[in-house]
Amino acid sequence: MRVRQRIALMAAALWWGSLTAIGFVAVPQLFVHLQPAALAGTTAAHLFSAQTWVTIGCALVLLMAMGRHGDDEPAARPGMVMLVLGGLLMALLVEYAVAPRIVARENLRLWHGVGTAMYALQWLCAGLNLWRRA
C-alpha cells in the first residue's frame, strides 16, 4: 500500500470514527449527565459543528488522494467519489440548513429528525468509504 493510500485510509477511519464517537457516544452521554437539557443541547451543537470541520478536512484529503489513482484501484471508482461528496453534503446541510432551525427552536421535533437522518446518512457514507478502502 502506497503512502497516499495509507493517508486516505487514515482519513476515512478518522471521519467514520469521529462520527461514531460524537454521534453515538458523546452526545447521548451529554443528555444523560448534563442538566439542564438546554446546556447539553448547546454543548452538543458545538460538538456537531466541530465534527463538520473534521468532515470537511477528511473529505478534502480523500478527494485529493483519489486524484491520481489508476482505473483499477477501488478509490478511483465514481462510487467512492459519490460517497465522499454525499457525506460532505450531508454535513454541510446539517450545519448550515438544519442546525440554525434547531437553534431558533423552529419545529424542533421535525428538524431534530431531519438532522438525525442526515447524520446517519453521513455516517453510512463514511462507513462504506472506509469499508471499501480497508
Secondary structure, 3 states (H helix, E strand, C coil): CCHHHHHHHHHHHHHHHHHHHHHHHHHHHHHHHCCCHHHHHHHHHHHHHHHHHHHHHHHHHHHHHHHHCCCCCHHHCHHHHHHHHHHHHHHHHHHHHHHHHHHCCCCHHHHHHHHHHHHHHHHHHHHHHHHHHC
